[in-house]
Each structure stands twice: as C-alpha cells, then as structure tokens.
Amino acid sequence: MNKQNFFDKPVIICHGGAGHGAKDQPGVDFATEVGRKILIEGGTSVEAVSKAVEIMENDPNLNAGTGGCIREDGSVQLDAIIATSGKNIGAVIALEGCKNPINVAVRLLNTPINILAGRGASEFAIKEGFPHENVIGRKRKNGNDTVGALAIDKNGLIAAASSTGGCSGRPAGRVGDTPLWGPGIWCDEEVAVIATGIGESITLEMICFRVAQQIKVYGKTLLQALEWGLEQFDKEIEVGFLAIKNNGDALGLSNTKMPWKMMIVS
Ligand code: GLY
C-alpha cells in the first residue's frame, strides 16, 4: 500500500512475551490502549508502537527495559528494534545504561545506520540526549521474554517494534533473535511479523521472514502462517508471534502462555 493512501482501519497489537501469564495482561492492555489513543488522534504507527513498547519497558514485570533480564555477569544489556513498511529500520544491541532502548532505536530510523551495538549504541544514545542511568533489571527464570508491538496507521504505514533483556542464563554480549532482521522481526509493505521466545532457536529458523513468506508467496492466512511458524519448533521451545497485514488483519499466537492484545481504531 502506498504511504499516502488513506487507510480506514488502523490497528495496534501488543504482546508481553512468551512465558508470561495472565498477571501481566493488564500491563499489555494498558500499553495497547495508549498506542490506540495515539492512532485515534492521528499519530503514526511508529509513534504508537514505540510508545506502547516504552510503556512495557517501564513495567518491571516484563523482560525489557527496567525489568530486563540480568546477565550471568550481573549486567543488564538491552536489545530493541523498530522497522516500518517504508523500508526503515533502527536497532540497538547490548545497550547498557538506558531504560528505554526502543526510543534510541527510533532515533536511528532516519539515519543511514541500521544497527548499533555495545559502546557505539551507548555513545549514540548519549549524543541523542538520553541520560546514562542505572537500569536495575531483574533475575528471571527461563521462559520470560521480550515485549513487542505492531500497528498500521491512517496512512497505511505498518510499524513493528520489539525490546528485550534477552533470555535468562545468557552471558554478556549474547545476542538473541529480537534485534535481528529476519529471525526476530520482518516488516514490508504487505505484512509484519515479530517473534518472542528462545532466541537461539528462533534465529536458526529465520522465522519471521519465513512466516511472512508463507503469507505473501503461499497465500496463507495469518492463522495458517503463524501455526506453520510454531510447527517449525520442538514443543518444549517456547515461541510466540504477532503478525499484521496491510488490510488491518492482526493476530497473536504462541505455543506457551503469552499475554497479547489487539485494538482496532474505529
Ligand atoms: N527472544 C529474546 C532473546 O532470545 O533474546
């Protein structure tokens, strides 16, 4: 869909991570509602998903931002990514000293750089005016993962965003699927897909790109494509997805608990 076209069914859909249960649903609902309001007021899908993810990063129950998983060495290293159907991408990897990495990723969207990691990401955040602050993080059991949001706005622009502290029990410097274009996120003019779950397995399957192909190339519905995506993993590997199409259809599906919420703007 052309960015200039008027689209009459803006939608936002958010998740609070594979492995999270019903107690974390209210935080996801709140983030979705705030994103929906932004769309109602004529805001862009980039503004809606980045605000929704920022809210979930500020929720200590969720594994992102302030509640990001503490690494084996005691550090909190955060990954975040945002992408649009307008062929823009911004991502930070292993960012330290910043509670809202999604907002740093947003600042990369309209620069020639796609992804910054480690020291480069920190220096960019400081240059952009983000305060260097202590991120408390949280010790987590396995199976508590990542937050994310997808939206389409009144101009038909799709945006996809994810943020994570990474899986538990991982060393400093380890990179999962979340900030990786292809495995953890895909967003083009027809469809966007984001993943949550065990990053090593998700990365090996290049799963978001392949789920998107199921829709675009093989004509599967969202449900069929997400079911196909889950089938690529052994049952004990926790995985979940959100997907959205340029006609406003959106869906979440997981092989484990995963709080998610969709709100149509009408
Ligand atoms: N899915 C998030 C991670 O593995 O880091």
Boltz pocket constraint, residues with backbone or C-beta under 6 A from the ligand:
constraints:
  - pocket:
      binder: B
      contacts: [[A, 145], [A, 146], [A, 164], [A, 165], [A, 166], [A, 167], [A, 175], [A, 176], [A, 177], [A, 178], [A, 195], [A, 196], [A, 197], [A, 198], [A, 199], [A, 200]]
      max_distance: 6.0
